[in-house]
Amino acid sequence: MLSYSLLKNHAGILLVGDHTSLTWLHEVVHEVNDRSPVIIDKEGSFLGLAYDVRKAFERQREVIRPPKHFEEIGVRYGVQILWPVLLLQQRLLRQSLAFLSHTAKTQAITYALEAVIEDALREDLVHSPSTSLVSGSALIQRSLKYST
């Protein structure tokens, strides 16, 4: 299962997951990268998502121990990703899947990633005083407030 926590200064998220979820995400990103007609640079920034996720489940990034009173959660792993990078990677993933035949596993992990991003954006934008989020829409509007 994927989850998140926000980074300081609205910079991005700490993407958190168990070993299985992160492994699935790593495999899906590699598969999509190899087969996608949309991704031209096969060694580019999209593949960075697979690299970051792999480093997380290899315990080279954040390791989150379960609380003592709730140990059945198990150890989770996380990686910090900045908003511009993550949003571009997620968009390339979704665009690429439109051109590929794929499995339920691919859809499941893609939807899980999108759900985490959507929840994190909502939480991040709600705490930002000059930003509003339009519900039920992919449109995110920023309204700048000017003082007179």
C-alpha positions as CSV (number, residue, x, y, z in Angstrom):
1,M,0.0,0.0,0.0
2,L,1.3,3.4,-0.9
3,S,1.0,6.5,1.3
4,Y,2.7,9.8,1.7
5,S,3.7,12.6,4.0
6,L,4.2,16.2,2.9
7,L,7.7,17.7,2.7
8,K,8.5,21.1,4.2
9,N,7.8,24.3,2.3
10,H,5.3,22.6,0.0
11,A,8.2,21.1,-2.0
12,G,6.8,17.6,-2.6
13,I,6.1,14.4,-0.8
14,L,7.7,11.5,0.9
15,L,6.3,8.6,-1.1
16,V,5.9,5.7,1.4
17,G,5.1,2.0,0.7
18,D,5.7,-1.5,1.8
19,H,8.2,-3.7,-0.1
20,T,5.6,-5.3,-2.3
21,S,4.0,-2.1,-3.5
22,L,7.3,-0.4,-4.2
23,T,8.5,-3.5,-6.1
24,W,5.4,-3.5,-8.2
25,L,5.7,0.3,-8.9
26,H,9.4,-0.3,-9.9
27,E,8.4,-3.1,-12.3
28,V,5.6,-1.2,-13.9
29,V,7.7,1.9,-14.5
30,H,10.4,-0.2,-16.2
31,E,7.8,-2.1,-18.3
32,V,6.1,1.2,-19.4
33,N,9.4,2.8,-20.1
34,D,10.5,0.0,-22.3
35,R,7.3,-0.3,-24.3
36,S,6.0,3.3,-24.4
37,P,5.8,5.1,-27.7
38,V,5.4,8.4,-25.8
39,I,8.7,8.2,-23.9
40,I,11.5,9.1,-26.3
41,D,14.4,9.3,-23.9
42,K,14.5,5.7,-22.4
43,E,17.1,6.8,-19.8
44,G,15.4,10.1,-18.9
45,S,13.6,11.5,-16.0
46,F,10.7,9.1,-16.1
47,L,13.0,6.2,-15.3
48,G,14.1,8.3,-12.3
49,L,10.9,7.2,-10.6
50,A,12.0,3.6,-10.8
51,Y,15.4,4.5,-9.5
52,D,14.0,6.4,-6.5
53,V,11.5,3.6,-5.7
54,R,14.2,0.9,-5.9
55,K,16.5,2.9,-3.6
56,A,13.6,3.1,-1.1
57,F,12.9,-0.6,-0.9
58,E,16.6,-1.4,-0.8
59,R,16.7,0.7,2.4
60,Q,18.9,3.4,1.0
61,R,16.4,6.1,1.6
62,E,13.9,6.5,4.4
63,V,13.0,3.5,6.6
64,I,9.9,3.9,8.6
65,R,9.5,1.5,11.5
66,P,6.0,0.5,12.7
67,P,4.8,2.0,16.0
68,K,5.3,-0.3,19.0
69,H,1.6,-0.6,19.6
70,F,0.8,-1.4,15.9
71,E,3.6,-3.6,14.7
72,E,1.5,-5.6,12.2
73,I,1.9,-2.6,9.9
74,G,5.4,-3.8,9.2
75,V,8.4,-1.8,8.0
76,R,7.7,0.7,5.3
77,Y,10.1,2.5,3.0
78,G,10.0,6.0,1.6
79,V,11.6,8.4,-0.8
80,Q,11.4,12.2,-1.1
81,I,10.2,13.4,-4.5
82,L,9.6,17.0,-5.5
83,W,6.3,18.1,-7.0
84,P,7.4,19.0,-10.5
85,V,9.3,15.8,-10.9
86,L,6.6,13.6,-9.6
87,L,3.8,15.2,-11.5
88,L,5.7,14.9,-14.8
89,Q,6.5,11.2,-14.1
90,Q,2.9,10.4,-13.2
91,R,1.6,12.2,-16.3
92,L,4.1,10.2,-18.5
93,L,2.9,7.0,-16.9
94,R,-0.8,7.7,-17.5
95,Q,-0.2,9.0,-21.1
96,S,1.9,5.9,-21.9
97,L,-0.7,3.5,-20.6
98,A,-3.2,4.9,-23.1
99,F,-1.1,3.4,-25.9
100,L,-0.2,0.0,-24.3
101,S,-2.1,-3.1,-23.4
102,H,-1.5,-3.7,-19.7
103,T,-2.5,-5.9,-16.7
104,A,-4.7,-5.3,-13.7
105,K,-1.5,-5.0,-11.6
106,T,-0.3,-2.2,-13.7
107,Q,-3.7,-0.4,-13.4
108,A,-3.8,-1.0,-9.6
109,I,-0.4,0.4,-8.8
110,T,-1.0,3.3,-11.2
111,Y,-4.3,4.2,-9.5
112,A,-2.6,3.8,-6.1
113,L,0.1,6.3,-7.1
114,E,-2.5,8.7,-8.6
115,A,-4.6,8.5,-5.4
116,V,-1.6,9.3,-3.2
117,I,-0.7,12.3,-5.4
118,E,-4.3,13.5,-5.5
119,D,-4.6,13.3,-1.7
120,A,-1.3,14.9,-1.1
121,L,-2.1,17.8,-3.5
122,R,-5.4,18.4,-1.8
123,E,-3.7,18.4,1.6
124,D,-0.8,20.6,0.5
125,L,-3.0,23.1,-1.4
126,V,-5.5,23.4,1.5
127,H,-2.7,24.5,3.8
128,S,-1.5,27.1,1.3
129,P,-3.3,30.4,1.8
130,S,-3.1,31.6,-1.8
131,T,-4.2,28.4,-3.5
132,S,-7.6,26.8,-4.3
133,L,-8.3,23.3,-5.6
134,V,-11.4,22.6,-7.8
135,S,-13.0,19.4,-6.6
136,G,-13.8,16.6,-9.1
137,S,-11.5,18.2,-11.7
138,A,-7.9,17.8,-12.9
139,L,-7.8,21.6,-13.0
140,I,-5.8,23.2,-10.2
141,Q,-6.1,26.9,-10.1
142,R,-3.7,29.2,-8.3
143,S,-5.1,32.6,-7.4
144,L,-2.5,35.1,-6.5
145,K,-3.5,37.7,-3.9
146,Y,-2.1,41.1,-4.4
147,S,-2.1,43.7,-1.7
148,T,-3.0,47.2,-2.6
